[in-house]
Amino acid sequence: MLISLNTMKVVLPFLFGAVATSAFVPAKFGHNNRASALGATSTIAELQQIVKKATVAQKYANNASARLQRAKFSQERVENDFNIANERADHDFELAKQRVEHEYKIVKERVENDYGIQKARVESELQEASAEEAEAKAFLEEVANEPVTIGASEAPAVADETASKEAPSTEKSFHLVQEAFPGALTNAELLDMINSSIEDAGYDKSKTLVATSLCCDEVNRPLETDLSANFDTNFQMGGLAGFPFGGATSFGAMAAHIPDGGDCCVVFGPHVGVDSTGKVGTVERRGRANGGSCCGSAVAAAGYVGSVFNGEAKAQDPKDALDAQQYYVGSMLMPYAEQLEKADDKMVELPQALYDAQASLMGRIVKASAGGVAGKGKIAVLGGIQINTPPGFTDYFLPNSFDLYDNEGEKVEELW
């Protein structure tokens, strides 16, 4: 027989009351009544144990039920959090996707726009270059058909063809030179600068000997011709690329040729060409359909120096005099290898590096041989870059230094 816990809780108090009453039953009621009371007491004790166990069981059941409820709640919360996180992830992914697509669109439009701008710029530059080339060619044709104007009023008047070839160079300017070498002077302007500078230094031009150290390339003869016409004659010290390969011996010989009581003026420097399109490092030459390297020796030396610097070749020593000058051009250019490799335009940088090397050598020569200049003779040393132009135009010279020395090799003043 099963009795619910709640029923027991109602019935037991009455049973406890009955048992308590039976304990005081008078003897007159008899033995049987007492036995019945004792049996009831035993039954109540058993019922109390059952109730106690049932209470414990009920407590465990309640705890289990509570845990089950909490587990269900946790499960629901986890599922809810999962759904929220999943929705958030989908949302974030969609936002990221939209942002990436938007940024890609912006980048694509920017690249397409930049490409269009660059393309238009390049096309414009090509058109301008083509127009300039056509203009230069037309100008050259016009010049070729015009009579050549001879400058330098101090040149002696001669009629024969040989003498006319030795007259000073033409005075027609070539504006593209200034774009690559700002500050360059025409040959005529250079002569004016030399004359006024040495006159201020106390020179008597009639007692002045000019010495040149210019490259043996034929395109450099116009400047030498102008200098010879200006000073009556000139002493040559130069070799390939304009280096003063005559050295201390040639300077001593030149010093011994200075007119009595006179002074000397030394002009040195490398040369570079600028062709009719403005390209540096090449120039059109008389009677040739195509131009060529200018200065060829310098360009070859730069190639040699670059190959040694980049580890593609080893530096060579001259074995005989067959090509000794070219070897020394490369050797003296070697310290400037990195400078040339990093240059924006190697052909513009090359003559400057050559000038620096030549200025160093010329300084040593003057120091060693200045004593050969007699009396109180002075030594004016003009160094720079000679710039060759297409036929029909004057050449240029970019002065980098013009200094005055005494006959002990000491620098007295700067003339330019």
ZITAWO-V455018 format. One record per residue. N is the residue number from 1. SS is DSSP state (~ for helix, > for strand, _ for the rest). PHI is phi in radians with two decimals (999 if undefined). PSI is psi in radians with two decimals (NA if undefined). Layout:
n = <N N>
ss = <SS SS>
phi = <PHI PHI>
psi = <PSI PSI>
This chain:
n = <1 2 3 4 5 6 7 8 9 10 11 12 13 14 15 16 17 18 19 20 21 22 23 24 25 26 27 28 29 30 31 32 33 34 35 36 37 38 39 40 41 42 43 44 45 46 47 48 49 50 51 52 53 54 55 56 57 58 59 60 61 62 63 64 65 66 67 68 69 70 71 72 73 74 75 76 77 78 79 80 81 82 83 84 85 86 87 88 89 90 91 92 93 94 95 96 97 98 99 100 101 102 103 104 105 106 107 108 109 110 111 112 113 114 115 116 117 118 119 120 121 122 123 124 125 126 127 128 129 130 131 132 133 134 135 136 137 138 139 140 141 142 143 144 145 146 147 148 149 150 151 152 153 154 155 156 157 158 159 160 161 162 163 164 165 166 167 168 169 170 171 172 173 174 175 176 177 178 179 180 181 182 183 184 185 186 187 188 189 190 191 192 193 194 195 196 197 198 199 200 201 202 203 204 205 206 207 208 209 210 211 212 213 214 215 216 217 218 219 220 221 222 223 224 225 226 227 228 229 230 231 232 233 234 235 236 237 238 239 240 241 242 243 244 245 246 247 248 249 250 251 252 253 254 255 256 257 258 259 260 261 262 263 264 265 266 267 268 269 270 271 272 273 274 275 276 277 278 279 280 281 282 283 284 285 286 287 288 289 290 291 292 293 294 295 296 297 298 299 300 301 302 303 304 305 306 307 308 309 310 311 312 313 314 315 316 317 318 319 320 321 322 323 324 325 326 327 328 329 330 331 332 333 334 335 336 337 338 339 340 341 342 343 344 345 346 347 348 349 350 351 352 353 354 355 356 357 358 359 360 361 362 363 364 365 366 367 368 369 370 371 372 373 374 375 376 377 378 379 380 381 382 383 384 385 386 387 388 389 390 391 392 393 394 395 396 397 398 399 400 401 402 403 404 405 406 407 408 409 410 411 412 413 414 415 416>
ss = <_ _ _ _ ~ ~ ~ ~ ~ ~ ~ ~ ~ ~ ~ ~ ~ ~ ~ ~ ~ ~ _ _ _ _ ~ ~ ~ _ ~ ~ ~ ~ ~ ~ ~ ~ ~ ~ ~ ~ ~ ~ ~ ~ ~ ~ ~ ~ ~ ~ ~ ~ ~ ~ ~ ~ ~ ~ ~ ~ ~ ~ ~ ~ ~ ~ ~ ~ ~ ~ ~ ~ ~ ~ ~ ~ ~ ~ ~ ~ ~ ~ ~ ~ ~ ~ ~ ~ ~ ~ ~ ~ ~ ~ ~ ~ ~ ~ ~ ~ ~ ~ ~ ~ ~ ~ ~ ~ ~ ~ ~ ~ ~ ~ ~ ~ ~ ~ ~ ~ ~ ~ ~ ~ ~ ~ ~ ~ ~ ~ ~ ~ ~ ~ ~ ~ ~ ~ ~ ~ ~ ~ _ _ _ _ _ > _ _ _ _ _ _ _ _ _ _ ~ ~ ~ ~ ~ _ _ _ _ > _ _ _ _ _ ~ ~ ~ ~ ~ _ _ _ _ > > ~ ~ ~ ~ ~ ~ ~ ~ ~ ~ ~ ~ ~ ~ _ _ _ _ ~ ~ ~ > > > > > > _ _ _ _ ~ ~ ~ ~ ~ ~ ~ ~ ~ ~ ~ ~ ~ ~ _ _ > > > _ _ _ ~ ~ ~ _ _ _ _ ~ ~ ~ ~ ~ ~ ~ ~ ~ ~ _ _ _ _ _ _ > > > > > > _ _ > > > > _ _ _ _ _ > _ > > _ _ _ _ _ _ _ _ > > _ _ ~ ~ ~ ~ ~ ~ ~ ~ ~ ~ ~ ~ ~ ~ _ _ _ _ _ _ _ _ _ _ _ ~ ~ ~ ~ ~ ~ ~ ~ ~ ~ ~ ~ ~ ~ ~ ~ ~ ~ ~ ~ ~ _ _ _ _ ~ ~ ~ ~ ~ ~ ~ ~ ~ ~ ~ ~ ~ ~ ~ ~ ~ ~ ~ ~ ~ ~ ~ ~ ~ ~ ~ _ _ _ _ _ _ > > > > > > > > > > _ _ _ _ _ _ _ > > > > > > > > > > _ _ _ _ _ > > > > _ _>
phi = <999 -1.77 -2.08 -1.18 -1.07 -1.15 -1.09 -1.07 -1.09 -1.44 -1.31 -1.00 -1.00 -1.16 -1.14 -1.04 -1.13 -1.16 -1.12 -1.10 -1.14 -1.12 -1.23 -1.95 -1.14 -1.11 -1.17 -1.12 -1.39 1.78 -1.18 -1.11 -1.16 -1.13 -1.09 -1.13 -1.16 -1.14 -1.11 -1.14 -1.11 -1.11 -1.15 -1.14 -1.07 -1.13 -1.13 -1.08 -1.08 -1.09 -1.08 -1.07 -1.11 -1.12 -1.12 -1.08 -1.07 -1.09 -1.09 -1.07 -1.08 -1.09 -1.09 -1.07 -1.11 -1.12 -1.07 -1.06 -1.10 -1.10 -1.08 -1.10 -1.12 -1.10 -1.09 -1.10 -1.13 -1.07 -1.09 -1.14 -1.07 -1.07 -1.12 -1.11 -1.08 -1.12 -1.12 -1.12 -1.08 -1.08 -1.14 -1.10 -1.08 -1.16 -1.10 -1.08 -1.07 -1.13 -1.13 -1.09 -1.09 -1.15 -1.13 -1.06 -1.10 -1.11 -1.07 -1.06 -1.10 -1.13 -1.08 -1.10 -1.17 -1.08 -1.08 -1.11 -1.13 -1.08 -1.09 -1.11 -1.12 -1.10 -1.08 -1.14 -1.13 -1.10 -1.13 -1.12 -1.12 -1.11 -1.14 -1.13 -1.11 -1.11 -1.13 -1.14 -1.11 -1.14 -1.15 -1.09 -1.10 -1.14 -1.14 -1.08 -1.60 -1.67 -1.19 -1.38 -1.64 -1.72 -1.76 1.13 -1.15 -1.48 -1.24 -1.16 -1.32 -2.34 -1.94 -1.34 -1.13 -1.08 -1.17 -1.15 -1.22 -1.65 -1.28 -1.01 -1.23 -1.13 -1.82 -1.26 -1.40 -2.33 -1.13 -1.15 -1.08 -1.14 -1.19 -1.61 -2.33 -1.02 1.60 -1.17 -1.84 -1.19 -0.99 -1.13 -1.13 -1.10 -1.08 -1.09 -1.14 -1.10 -1.06 -1.21 -1.21 -1.29 -1.13 -1.12 -1.50 1.62 -1.32 -1.89 -1.05 -1.22 -2.00 -1.90 -1.89 -1.69 -2.08 -2.02 -2.26 -2.12 -1.08 -1.33 -0.98 -1.13 -1.19 -1.62 -1.21 -0.99 -1.16 -1.08 -1.10 -1.11 -1.15 -1.13 -1.14 -1.32 -1.98 1.43 -2.83 -2.53 -1.81 -1.75 -2.02 -1.54 -2.43 -0.98 1.13 1.62 -1.14 -1.35 -1.18 -1.12 1.12 -1.11 -1.13 -1.16 -1.13 -1.09 -1.13 -1.07 -1.05 -1.27 -1.72 -1.15 -0.95 -0.95 1.29 -1.81 -2.35 -2.30 -2.31 -1.86 -2.10 -2.43 2.68 -1.35 -2.32 -2.61 -1.72 -2.29 -1.46 -1.17 -1.66 1.61 -1.26 -1.65 1.79 -2.62 -2.78 -1.23 -2.11 -1.03 1.38 -2.03 -1.17 -2.05 -1.33 -2.73 -1.00 -2.69 -1.64 -1.09 -1.08 -1.15 -1.10 -1.10 -1.13 -1.10 -1.11 -1.12 -1.09 -1.11 -1.17 -1.21 -1.09 -1.52 1.37 -1.55 -2.65 -1.89 -1.10 -1.91 -1.82 -1.20 -1.66 -2.73 -1.45 -0.96 -2.46 -1.10 -1.09 -1.13 -1.04 -1.24 -1.06 -1.14 -1.11 -1.35 -1.52 -0.96 -1.07 -1.81 -1.02 -1.14 -1.02 -1.24 -1.14 -1.61 -1.20 -1.14 -2.34 -1.08 -1.22 -1.40 -1.30 -0.99 -1.12 -1.19 -1.12 -1.13 -1.05 -1.01 -1.15 -1.23 -1.10 -1.12 -1.18 -1.11 -1.07 -1.15 -1.12 -1.08 -1.07 -1.37 -2.11 -1.05 -1.09 -1.29 -1.40 -1.30 1.04 -1.84 -1.04 -1.88 -2.20 -1.71 -2.12 -1.83 -2.16 -3.10 -2.11 -1.49 -2.10 -1.60 -2.18 -1.09 -0.94 1.71 -2.06 -1.27 -1.41 -2.22 -2.51 -1.75 -1.22 -1.84 -2.78 -2.61 -2.11 -1.91 -2.08 -1.57 -1.44 -1.94 1.43 -1.65 -1.26 -1.69 -2.84 -1.68 -1.57 -2.46>
psi = <2.19 2.24 2.26 2.70 -0.69 -0.69 -0.73 -0.72 -0.48 -0.75 -0.67 -0.71 -0.69 -0.68 -0.77 -0.67 -0.71 -0.72 -0.72 -0.68 -0.72 -0.38 -0.34 0.32 2.22 2.79 -0.44 -0.33 -0.26 2.87 -0.65 -0.66 -0.66 -0.72 -0.69 -0.65 -0.69 -0.70 -0.66 -0.65 -0.71 -0.71 -0.68 -0.70 -0.71 -0.71 -0.64 -0.73 -0.74 -0.79 -0.72 -0.82 -0.70 -0.64 -0.77 -0.77 -0.72 -0.68 -0.82 -0.72 -0.75 -0.74 -0.77 -0.72 -0.73 -0.76 -0.71 -0.74 -0.76 -0.71 -0.74 -0.71 -0.73 -0.72 -0.78 -0.73 -0.74 -0.80 -0.69 -0.80 -0.70 -0.78 -0.72 -0.81 -0.71 -0.76 -0.71 -0.75 -0.76 -0.72 -0.81 -0.70 -0.72 -0.72 -0.79 -0.72 -0.79 -0.70 -0.77 -0.77 -0.69 -0.81 -0.69 -0.72 -0.74 -0.83 -0.75 -0.79 -0.70 -0.78 -0.78 -0.67 -0.79 -0.71 -0.73 -0.71 -0.82 -0.73 -0.78 -0.69 -0.79 -0.76 -0.70 -0.74 -0.68 -0.72 -0.75 -0.73 -0.73 -0.71 -0.74 -0.69 -0.77 -0.70 -0.73 -0.75 -0.71 -0.67 -0.72 -0.73 -0.69 -0.74 -0.70 -0.48 -0.08 2.65 2.49 2.30 2.21 2.29 -2.80 1.55 -0.31 -0.11 2.43 2.49 2.17 2.73 -0.46 2.79 -0.69 -0.76 -0.63 -0.52 -0.36 0.05 2.81 2.77 2.90 2.78 0.10 2.19 2.84 1.71 -0.41 -0.35 -0.74 -0.44 -0.63 -0.56 1.33 2.42 -0.04 2.51 2.55 2.86 -0.71 -0.75 -0.63 -0.77 -0.70 -0.72 -0.75 -0.84 -0.80 -0.60 -0.81 -0.50 -0.74 -0.46 0.04 0.30 2.58 1.91 -0.50 -0.30 0.42 2.34 2.21 2.37 2.32 2.52 1.45 2.75 2.64 -0.05 2.40 -0.38 -0.20 -0.08 -0.50 -0.73 -0.73 -0.66 -0.76 -0.74 -0.68 -0.72 -0.59 -0.64 0.23 -0.68 3.04 2.69 2.28 2.23 -0.24 2.87 -2.57 2.38 0.09 0.02 2.45 1.23 -0.26 -0.42 -2.76 -0.58 -0.80 -0.64 -0.71 -0.70 -0.75 -0.75 -0.61 -0.24 -0.04 2.34 2.62 2.30 0.19 -2.97 3.09 2.77 2.14 2.27 2.13 2.85 2.77 3.06 2.78 2.57 2.66 2.02 -3.08 -0.28 -0.05 0.05 2.33 2.44 0.05 2.81 2.60 2.51 2.64 2.23 0.09 2.37 -0.63 2.57 -3.01 3.04 2.50 1.77 2.26 -0.73 -0.74 -0.75 -0.74 -0.73 -0.70 -0.69 -0.74 -0.82 -0.73 -0.70 -0.63 -0.77 -0.65 0.07 0.26 -0.23 2.89 2.56 2.42 2.62 2.49 2.32 -0.42 -3.03 0.04 -0.76 0.70 -0.69 -0.76 -0.63 -0.81 -0.50 -0.84 -0.71 -0.75 -0.29 -0.28 -0.70 -0.25 0.26 -0.86 -0.68 -0.73 -0.70 -0.55 -0.05 2.53 -0.69 1.83 -0.61 -0.44 -0.66 -0.55 -0.89 -0.51 -0.72 -0.70 -0.69 -0.81 -0.74 -0.72 -0.63 -0.67 -0.78 -0.74 -0.65 -0.70 -0.69 -0.81 -0.76 -0.69 -0.49 0.05 -0.49 -0.26 -0.25 2.11 2.78 -2.31 0.54 2.51 2.75 1.95 2.23 1.97 2.12 2.51 -2.75 2.15 2.35 2.06 2.49 2.99 2.79 2.42 -0.15 2.70 2.60 2.94 2.90 2.23 1.79 2.22 -0.45 2.56 1.72 2.65 2.26 2.66 3.14 0.32 0.09 0.22 2.37 2.23 -0.83 2.90 2.21 -0.25 NA>
